[in-house]
Amino acid sequence: MELLLLPFRWIYRGLVWFANSPRTLIMSYLLMIVVAGVLYSHAERKSAADSVWWAVVTASTVGYGDISPSTTEGRVLAALLISTMVLLVIPLITAHFASRLIVDDDAFEHDEQEELKADVRRMRALIEELAARQGIEVPEPERREPLNAPGSAAPLWERSARSGRRRRRW
């Protein structure tokens, strides 16, 4: 079963790499337009300029209708170009830009999280040392899952509100 899933994992990793590189997205779009234009010009016996114009109009799904395929090869090419653009390239471009807009500037970086954990451990050790000097027993902290954990008892809409937000440092 693992062997059967291997090609899908490669495809997934390739798509993730592809989607995270704006340069690759733009270059692949341009390459797709040029290749589709060349193939269209051979299939339909049209000029290079008309073929590239057809590829741009078809890939953008505008479809003016001024140039349309009349051969079977041209129609298959049009179907492949439209399907690839609508199902793969445009969603990847949209996802890339959406992910850039959704970045949380207030989120802690990994190093900041590790620093906070170390600070809490040092404070806990100091409290235990001070309590031992005073003869006070410090209770063990209760173990609980993070507030934003998927299995948290609180509903999703309450988890994000309870987790709090860090103030921005200027």
Protein Blocks (a to p, Z undefined) as FASTA:
>chain_A
ZZmmmmmmmmmmmmmmmmmmmklmmmmmmmmmmmmmmmmmmmnopafklmmmmmmmmmno
nonolaccfbfklmmmmmmmmmmmmmmmmmmmmmmmmmmmmpcfkbccfklmmmmmmmmm
mmmmmmmmmmmmnopacddddddddfklmklmbdfklmmmmnopadddZZ
